[in-house]
Amino acid sequence: MAIMTVGSEAGVTIRSYAPGDLSRVLALIAGDRLPGRPVVTASMLTHAVTGPGAGPGDPGAGVPAVPGTVLAVSAGGEVLGAAAWAVRRDDGDGLLLWSHCVDDDQEIAGLLVRHVLERLGRRTVRAFACATAPGFAGLPVRSRRGTAVALETAGFSRQEGWTYLHHRLDPHSPRPYGLGDVIECADPRYGWYVRLWERDGSLVGKATVTRPVEGASVLEWIALMPRRGGFGHGVLERCLAPLVGHGVREVVTLLDTAEPGDSAVRDLHDRAGFREIDQLHPYTRRP
């Protein structure tokens, strides 16, 4: 097991992850969980540290099968932080896949970042650039300010990312159309297809959502049909309403902050009851 002393004044060491650390790392990840995100399970974390480095949202081909995972440990043996890294096969770029530390401690985050940079050597390094088992791509910069500062101090630059929106469905909301349906997508990887119809049979809106985990689904894609007088947030709400009958209590979605039409789309979601919880940003450090 590789061990590196970080500083005698801090009494913190960096060592490799071992299977016995599973519960302590799960607790660190749970402490950073955003509303609407499912709890990371033991099997998900095991997959993240022993299997493919990326989750379903990543291009995948460039990530090695077994990323490196290290821990920051106190002199008394308490796990204070964890980070996973890898080298992408296609272009040789380094990846800081994910990182979590107790109370988002900036110093501990900085120790982990510097250690990962030493392991990766002189190359371009991309942090939080792809989805992994512990979470979406992008660092939540509001709730993880300590980690964000640690990255910037180490020479990383923030890139355009996503706004993270959360909406709690109202099980008692009126459904005047009564013609919404939820069907399985042909490819089970893509969850459910939701459709909303007018009483005359015309399509009002359609959306794709993930299957719920712990009552939460991700709104992956939505299209609202133009209607006389325009459509609005009410149609978006009603398009999601049929999900209540399928065990969905919360919906989250990511909007690209770089999209030119983002303000109009964002306004539509805001008026439909979505609230911004955080902003997710990847980071890049050039050699």
Disulfide bonds with the S-S distance in Angstrom:
none
